[in-house]
Amino acid sequence: HIPYEVIVVDDGSSADEQVFTSDDIDHVRILRSEKHHGYAHAVNEGIRASEGEVLLFLHADVMLAPHTVEDMLDALIADPRRGAISPVAAQAYAKRMQLLPDTDYQSWDSYIAVAEEIREGHKAPLPRLVTEMFALMVRRDAVEAAGVLDEAFSLPALAAYDYTVRITRAGYGIVYLPSTYVHRDGDDTDHVSEMYRQQDDTEKEKFRIKWGVSLDYSFQMRIDLFPMMDLMRDGVRILEIGCACGATLREISARNPSACLYGVELNKHAAEIAAPCATIRSMDVERLDPAKIPERFDYIIMGDVIEHLQNPWKAIENMRELLTPDGAIIASIPNVAHISNVYGVLSGKWTYRDMGLLDRTHLRFFTRQEIVKLFEGAELSVQELRFSRVLLSAAECQLQDEILSLKTISVEKSDLDAFQWLVRAQRV
């Protein structure tokens, strides 16, 4: 058995909520406060009082199945590059990345059975740039590098993201364990008050101002593009244009440690977060001289980049020159012919928004045919063309059926269905 100490921080709880322990248990300490200071302050009190080489931060609503701590510790010490380990549980954010069980358990014993079933799946750890701290295991040196939590953040999730981004910037890896599941009673963010949502928006903006990056945009992984690449090739060379904080590159590195990874990111704050996992370049893809860049790449990833460029045609020509002889550009491009946009145009609307097909920062717009022309004009052959969908309204579905029934024009259903086109264009 590994020696351990439990530190309970009682952050000014009421008399009927206070934690007590018997006098004969000497490995439990309770730190009490007369008034409530907030989550970040309570965690900081625990950090300052702790002495061990590994810290496990736990929310009060978390239950751990047998073997949870051992499995997390094994994962932490398995790779010296890892600084923190997070298990599976309901999270306030990153909904799309959660791997929650679909089993509805109602008792402690049934929870343990579900946790054990997940454990037996032996799924590989997944990298994260930031994570929550409901059950986060961290090495002491990573804690010392990150410091204490910023008490300006009152929401636990935002305080945790602010803290763990510092762990990442310090060069420590954060790993998510799909085979380790913990139960949580709280943080049902689908049913929260309007006041909470306003506070959430305020603290997200506070995070953006502090770090110069957006939680909603800068930490997304483009795993939807992975099936169009042979990521397991030994020494594969990959350049990502607009790599943001490097989430996609970090995931590729986890799958293939031999990959040679490069990124281009104009936001210097995002580039600093991405730097530990890739070589980050600063270049203007529309105006660069390919002859001055020594590296050549098997894949160049351009996820939601092309529509933001003033001269995407020149940019694609430049990217072609940076490819190996059989290299390929892997891109995702919004489809301006999506039925939702057609519906808007026929309703007399072309309204720019903060995100989506008519993002305010989009300078160029493409249909499937124009995408093919874009790449073929740069002497690239479109080898693969996929698309992603979104849910349609009843009115959009009806309009789509009516358009497809027209006699005067032939329309492919996929041209209206595609929200984004995913492209693999190979050098010829």
C-alpha positions as CSV (number, residue, x, y, z in Angstrom):
1,H,0.0,0.0,0.0
2,I,1.2,3.5,-0.9
3,P,1.3,5.9,2.0
4,Y,-1.2,8.7,1.6
5,E,-2.9,11.5,3.4
6,V,-6.4,12.9,2.9
7,I,-6.9,16.6,3.3
8,V,-10.5,17.8,3.5
9,V,-11.0,21.5,3.0
10,D,-14.2,22.7,4.7
11,D,-14.8,26.0,3.0
12,G,-17.1,27.6,5.5
13,S,-19.9,25.0,5.3
14,S,-23.0,25.2,7.5
15,A,-23.2,23.2,10.7
16,D,-25.2,20.4,9.2
17,E,-22.7,20.1,6.3
18,Q,-19.5,20.0,8.2
19,V,-17.1,17.0,7.9
20,F,-16.0,15.1,10.9
21,T,-13.6,12.2,11.4
22,S,-12.8,10.0,14.3
23,D,-9.7,10.7,16.5
24,D,-8.2,7.3,15.7
25,I,-7.8,8.1,11.9
26,D,-4.5,9.9,11.7
27,H,-4.1,10.1,7.9
28,V,-7.1,12.5,7.5
29,R,-6.7,16.3,8.1
30,I,-9.6,18.7,8.0
31,L,-8.9,22.4,7.2
32,R,-11.8,24.5,8.3
33,S,-12.7,28.1,7.4
34,E,-15.2,30.2,9.2
35,K,-16.4,31.9,6.0
36,H,-16.9,30.7,2.4
37,H,-14.1,31.8,0.0
38,G,-14.8,29.8,-3.1
39,Y,-13.5,26.8,-5.0
40,A,-10.1,28.1,-6.0
41,H,-9.3,29.4,-2.5
42,A,-10.2,26.0,-1.0
43,V,-8.0,24.1,-3.4
44,N,-5.1,26.4,-2.8
45,E,-5.4,25.8,0.9
46,G,-5.1,22.1,0.2
47,I,-2.1,22.6,-2.0
48,R,-0.3,24.6,0.6
49,A,-1.0,22.1,3.3
50,S,0.0,19.0,1.2
51,E,3.3,17.2,1.4
52,G,3.1,14.2,-1.0
53,E,4.9,13.8,-4.4
54,V,1.5,13.2,-6.1
55,L,-1.7,15.1,-5.5
56,L,-5.2,13.9,-6.3
57,F,-7.8,16.7,-6.4
58,L,-11.3,15.5,-5.7
59,H,-14.7,17.3,-5.8
60,A,-17.1,16.5,-3.0
61,D,-19.6,15.0,-5.4
62,V,-17.1,12.3,-6.8
63,M,-17.2,8.6,-6.0
64,L,-14.2,6.4,-6.9
65,A,-14.5,2.7,-7.8
66,P,-11.9,0.2,-6.6
67,H,-8.6,0.4,-8.5
68,T,-9.3,4.0,-9.7
69,V,-6.4,5.6,-7.8
70,E,-4.0,2.7,-8.6
71,D,-4.9,2.9,-12.3
72,M,-4.4,6.7,-12.4
73,L,-1.1,6.4,-10.6
74,D,0.1,3.7,-13.0
75,A,-0.8,5.9,-15.9
76,L,1.0,8.9,-14.4
77,I,4.3,7.1,-13.8
78,A,4.2,5.2,-17.1
79,D,5.5,8.2,-19.1
80,P,7.8,10.8,-17.6
81,R,6.3,13.4,-19.9
82,R,3.0,13.2,-18.1
83,G,2.2,15.7,-15.4
84,A,-1.5,15.1,-14.8
85,I,-4.2,12.4,-15.3
86,S,-7.9,12.8,-15.6
87,P,-10.6,10.0,-15.6
88,V,-13.9,9.8,-17.4
89,A,-16.8,11.7,-15.9
90,A,-19.5,14.2,-16.8
91,Q,-17.8,17.5,-17.6
92,A,-19.0,21.1,-17.7
93,Y,-17.4,21.5,-21.1
94,A,-16.0,19.4,-23.9
95,K,-19.3,17.6,-24.3
96,R,-18.3,16.2,-27.7
97,M,-15.2,14.6,-26.2
98,Q,-16.8,12.8,-23.4
99,L,-17.0,9.0,-23.4
100,L,-19.7,8.4,-20.8
101,P,-21.3,5.0,-20.3
102,D,-24.9,4.7,-21.5
103,T,-25.8,2.3,-18.7
104,D,-28.2,3.7,-16.2
105,Y,-27.0,2.6,-12.7
106,Q,-28.9,3.3,-9.5
107,S,-26.7,1.9,-6.8
108,W,-23.1,1.7,-5.6
109,D,-22.8,-1.9,-6.6
110,S,-24.1,-1.3,-10.1
111,Y,-21.8,1.8,-10.5
112,I,-18.8,-0.5,-9.6
113,A,-20.0,-3.0,-12.2
114,V,-20.2,-0.3,-14.9
115,A,-16.7,1.1,-13.9
116,E,-15.2,-2.4,-14.1
117,E,-16.7,-3.0,-17.5
118,I,-15.2,0.3,-18.8
119,R,-11.9,-0.6,-17.1
120,E,-11.8,-3.9,-18.9
121,G,-11.9,-2.1,-22.3
122,H,-8.2,-1.1,-21.8
123,K,-8.6,1.9,-24.1
124,A,-5.5,3.9,-24.7
125,P,-4.9,7.3,-22.9
126,L,-5.8,10.4,-24.8
127,P,-4.0,13.7,-24.6
128,R,-5.6,16.9,-23.4
129,L,-4.4,20.5,-23.3
130,V,-6.8,21.5,-20.5
131,T,-9.2,19.6,-18.3
132,E,-11.4,19.9,-15.2
133,M,-10.2,19.0,-11.7
134,F,-13.1,16.9,-10.3
135,A,-10.6,14.0,-10.0
136,L,-7.3,15.2,-11.3
137,M,-4.0,13.5,-10.3
138,V,-1.0,15.7,-10.6
139,R,2.7,15.3,-10.0
140,R,4.2,17.6,-7.4
141,D,6.7,19.1,-9.8
142,A,3.8,20.0,-12.2
143,V,1.9,21.6,-9.4
144,E,4.9,23.6,-8.5
145,A,5.3,24.7,-12.1
146,A,1.7,25.7,-12.3
147,G,1.5,27.4,-8.9
148,V,-1.8,27.9,-7.2
149,L,-5.3,28.4,-8.7
150,D,-6.3,31.9,-9.8
151,E,-9.0,33.0,-7.3
152,A,-10.4,35.5,-9.8
153,F,-12.2,32.5,-11.3
154,S,-15.2,31.5,-9.2
155,L,-16.5,28.6,-11.4
156,P,-14.7,25.4,-10.7
157,A,-14.4,24.5,-14.4
158,L,-12.9,27.8,-15.4
159,A,-10.5,27.8,-12.5
160,A,-9.5,24.3,-13.6
161,Y,-8.9,25.3,-17.2
162,D,-6.9,28.2,-16.2
163,Y,-4.8,26.0,-13.9
164,T,-4.3,23.1,-16.3
165,V,-3.3,25.4,-19.2
166,R,-0.4,26.4,-17.1
167,I,0.6,22.8,-16.6
168,T,0.5,22.4,-20.4
169,R,2.5,25.6,-21.0
170,A,5.1,24.3,-18.5
171,G,5.7,21.4,-20.8
172,Y,3.8,18.7,-18.9
173,G,1.4,16.4,-20.7
174,I,-2.2,16.0,-19.5
175,V,-3.8,12.6,-20.2
176,Y,-7.4,11.5,-20.2
177,L,-8.1,7.9,-19.3
178,P,-11.1,6.4,-21.2
179,S,-10.8,3.2,-19.1
180,T,-11.2,4.9,-15.7
181,Y,-14.7,6.1,-14.9
182,V,-15.7,8.0,-11.8
183,H,-19.2,9.0,-10.7
184,R,-20.3,12.6,-10.3
185,D,-23.5,13.9,-8.8
186,G,-23.2,17.5,-9.8
187,D,-22.4,19.8,-12.7
188,D,-25.5,19.1,-14.8
189,T,-24.8,22.0,-17.2
190,D,-27.9,21.3,-19.3
191,H,-30.1,22.5,-16.5
192,V,-28.5,25.6,-15.0
193,S,-29.8,29.0,-14.2
194,E,-29.6,32.1,-16.4
195,M,-27.4,33.6,-13.8
196,Y,-24.9,30.7,-14.0
197,R,-24.8,31.0,-17.8
198,Q,-24.1,34.7,-17.6
199,Q,-21.3,34.1,-15.0
200,D,-20.0,31.3,-17.3
201,D,-19.8,33.8,-20.3
202,T,-18.1,36.4,-18.1
203,E,-15.4,33.9,-16.9
204,K,-14.8,32.6,-20.4
205,E,-14.1,36.1,-21.5
206,K,-11.9,36.6,-18.5
207,F,-10.0,33.4,-19.6
208,R,-9.7,34.8,-23.2
209,I,-8.3,38.1,-22.0
210,K,-5.8,36.4,-19.7
211,W,-4.5,33.9,-22.1
212,G,-5.3,35.4,-25.5
213,V,-7.1,32.3,-26.7
214,S,-10.8,31.2,-26.8
215,L,-12.0,28.1,-24.9
216,D,-14.6,27.5,-27.5
217,Y,-12.3,27.6,-30.5
218,S,-8.6,27.2,-29.6
219,F,-8.6,23.8,-28.0
220,Q,-10.6,21.8,-30.6
221,M,-9.2,18.6,-32.1
222,R,-9.9,17.9,-35.8
223,I,-10.1,14.1,-35.5
224,D,-12.7,14.1,-38.3
225,L,-9.8,14.6,-40.7
226,F,-7.8,11.7,-39.4
227,P,-9.4,9.0,-41.6
228,M,-7.9,10.7,-44.7
229,M,-4.3,10.3,-43.5
230,D,-2.0,7.4,-42.7
231,L,-1.0,8.7,-39.3
232,M,0.8,5.6,-38.3
233,R,3.5,5.8,-41.0
234,D,6.9,5.9,-39.3
235,G,8.3,9.4,-39.2
236,V,5.4,10.9,-41.0
237,R,5.9,14.7,-41.5
238,I,2.8,16.8,-40.8
239,L,2.2,20.5,-41.0
240,E,-1.0,22.1,-39.6
241,I,-1.9,25.5,-40.8
242,G,-3.8,27.4,-38.1
243,C,-2.9,24.9,-35.4
244,A,-4.3,27.1,-32.6
245,C,-3.2,25.6,-29.2
246,G,-2.0,22.3,-30.9
247,A,-4.8,20.0,-29.8
248,T,-4.8,18.1,-33.1
249,L,-1.0,17.8,-33.3
250,R,-0.9,16.6,-29.7
251,E,-3.4,13.9,-30.5
252,I,-1.3,12.8,-33.6
253,S,1.8,12.6,-31.4
254,A,0.0,10.4,-28.9
255,R,-1.0,8.0,-31.7
256,N,2.4,8.0,-33.4
257,P,5.3,9.3,-31.3
258,S,7.6,9.0,-34.3
259,A,5.6,11.7,-36.2
260,C,7.5,14.9,-37.1
261,L,5.0,17.7,-36.3
262,Y,4.9,21.3,-37.3
263,G,2.4,24.0,-36.9
264,V,1.7,27.5,-38.2
265,E,-0.2,29.8,-35.8
266,L,-0.3,33.6,-36.0
267,N,-1.7,34.0,-32.5
268,K,1.4,34.1,-30.4
269,H,-0.5,33.1,-27.3
270,A,-1.9,30.0,-28.9
271,A,1.5,29.2,-30.4
272,E,3.1,29.2,-26.9
273,I,0.6,26.6,-25.7
274,A,1.2,24.5,-28.8
275,A,5.0,24.8,-28.7
276,P,5.8,21.8,-26.3
277,C,4.4,19.3,-28.8
278,A,5.4,20.7,-32.2
279,T,7.8,23.0,-34.1
280,I,5.7,26.2,-34.5
281,R,6.4,28.4,-37.5
282,S,5.3,31.9,-38.3
283,M,4.5,32.3,-41.9
284,D,2.0,33.9,-44.3
285,V,0.7,31.1,-46.4
286,E,-0.4,33.5,-49.1
287,R,3.0,35.3,-49.5
288,L,5.7,32.8,-48.5
289,D,8.5,31.7,-50.7
290,P,8.5,27.9,-50.6
291,A,12.2,27.8,-51.6
292,K,13.1,29.4,-48.3
293,I,11.4,26.6,-46.2
294,P,13.7,23.5,-46.0
295,E,11.1,21.0,-44.8
296,R,8.7,19.1,-47.0
297,F,5.6,17.4,-45.6
298,D,3.6,14.2,-46.2
299,Y,0.4,16.0,-45.1
300,I,-0.6,19.6,-44.7
301,I,-3.7,20.1,-42.6
302,M,-5.9,23.1,-43.3
303,G,-9.0,22.7,-41.1
304,D,-11.3,25.7,-41.6
305,V,-8.5,27.9,-42.8
306,I,-9.1,28.4,-46.6
307,E,-12.3,30.4,-46.2
308,H,-10.4,33.0,-44.1
309,L,-7.7,33.8,-46.7
310,Q,-7.7,36.7,-49.1
311,N,-6.1,34.7,-51.8
312,P,-6.7,31.0,-51.1
313,W,-5.7,30.1,-54.7
314,K,-2.1,31.4,-54.2
315,A,-2.0,29.8,-50.7
316,I,-2.9,26.4,-52.1
317,E,-0.2,26.8,-54.8
318,N,2.3,27.6,-52.1
319,M,1.2,24.6,-50.0
320,R,1.7,22.3,-53.0
321,E,5.3,23.2,-53.2
322,L,5.8,22.2,-49.5
323,L,4.5,18.7,-50.1
324,T,6.6,15.6,-50.7
325,P,6.1,14.1,-54.2
326,D,3.2,12.0,-53.0
327,G,2.0,14.4,-50.2
328,A,-1.5,15.6,-49.8
329,I,-3.4,18.6,-48.4
330,I,-6.2,17.6,-45.9
331,A,-8.7,20.4,-45.7
332,S,-12.2,21.2,-44.3
333,I,-14.2,24.0,-46.0
334,P,-17.7,25.2,-45.2
335,N,-20.3,24.6,-48.0
336,V,-22.0,27.8,-48.9
337,A,-24.6,25.7,-50.8
338,H,-25.8,24.0,-47.6
339,I,-29.6,24.0,-47.5
340,S,-29.7,26.2,-44.4
341,N,-27.9,28.9,-46.3
342,V,-30.1,28.4,-49.4
343,Y,-33.1,28.8,-47.2
344,G,-31.7,32.0,-45.8
345,V,-30.9,33.5,-49.2
346,L,-34.3,32.7,-50.6
347,S,-35.7,34.4,-47.5
348,G,-33.7,37.5,-48.4
349,K,-31.1,37.0,-45.7
350,W,-27.3,36.8,-45.7
351,T,-26.6,37.5,-42.1
352,Y,-23.0,37.2,-40.7
353,R,-22.6,35.6,-37.3
354,D,-19.9,34.8,-34.7
355,M,-19.6,31.3,-36.1
356,G,-21.0,28.9,-38.7
357,L,-21.3,29.1,-42.5
358,L,-21.5,32.9,-42.5
359,D,-18.8,33.5,-39.8
360,R,-17.9,37.2,-39.8
361,T,-14.2,36.3,-40.5
362,H,-15.0,34.3,-43.7
363,L,-13.6,36.1,-46.7
364,R,-14.3,33.4,-49.4
365,F,-17.1,31.0,-50.0
366,F,-17.1,27.7,-51.8
367,T,-19.4,25.0,-53.2
368,R,-18.2,21.4,-53.9
369,Q,-17.4,22.2,-57.6
370,E,-15.5,25.4,-56.6
371,I,-13.5,23.4,-54.1
372,V,-12.5,20.9,-56.8
373,K,-11.5,23.8,-59.1
374,L,-9.4,25.4,-56.3
375,F,-7.2,22.3,-55.9
376,E,-7.1,21.3,-59.5
377,G,-6.0,24.8,-60.4
378,A,-2.9,24.3,-58.2
379,E,-2.1,20.9,-59.9
380,L,-3.5,18.8,-57.0
381,S,-5.9,15.9,-57.6
382,V,-8.9,15.5,-55.3
383,Q,-8.6,11.9,-54.2
384,E,-11.2,11.9,-51.5
385,L,-14.2,14.1,-50.8
386,R,-16.4,13.6,-47.7
387,F,-18.9,15.8,-45.9
388,S,-20.3,16.4,-42.5
389,R,-23.9,17.1,-41.7
390,V,-25.9,19.1,-39.1
391,L,-29.5,18.7,-38.0
392,L,-32.0,20.5,-40.2
393,S,-35.2,22.2,-39.3
394,A,-38.5,20.9,-40.7
395,A,-38.7,23.9,-43.1
396,E,-35.2,23.3,-44.4
397,C,-36.0,19.6,-45.0
398,Q,-39.1,20.6,-46.9
399,L,-37.3,23.1,-49.0
400,Q,-34.6,20.5,-49.8
401,D,-37.2,18.0,-51.1
402,E,-38.8,20.8,-53.2
403,I,-35.4,21.7,-54.8
404,L,-34.5,18.1,-55.5
405,S,-37.8,17.7,-57.4
406,L,-37.1,20.6,-59.8
407,K,-37.1,19.8,-63.5
408,T,-35.1,22.8,-64.7
409,I,-32.0,22.2,-62.7
410,S,-30.3,19.0,-61.5
411,V,-29.1,19.2,-57.9
412,E,-27.1,16.6,-56.0
413,K,-28.6,15.9,-52.6
414,S,-25.1,15.9,-51.1
415,D,-24.5,19.4,-52.3
416,L,-27.4,20.5,-50.0
417,D,-26.6,18.1,-47.2
418,A,-23.0,19.0,-46.8
419,F,-22.3,21.5,-44.0
420,Q,-18.5,21.1,-44.5
421,W,-16.6,19.4,-47.2
422,L,-13.6,17.3,-46.1
423,V,-11.0,17.0,-48.8
424,R,-7.8,15.0,-49.5
425,A,-6.0,16.6,-52.5
426,Q,-2.8,14.9,-53.6
427,R,0.1,16.3,-55.5
428,V,0.3,15.2,-59.2
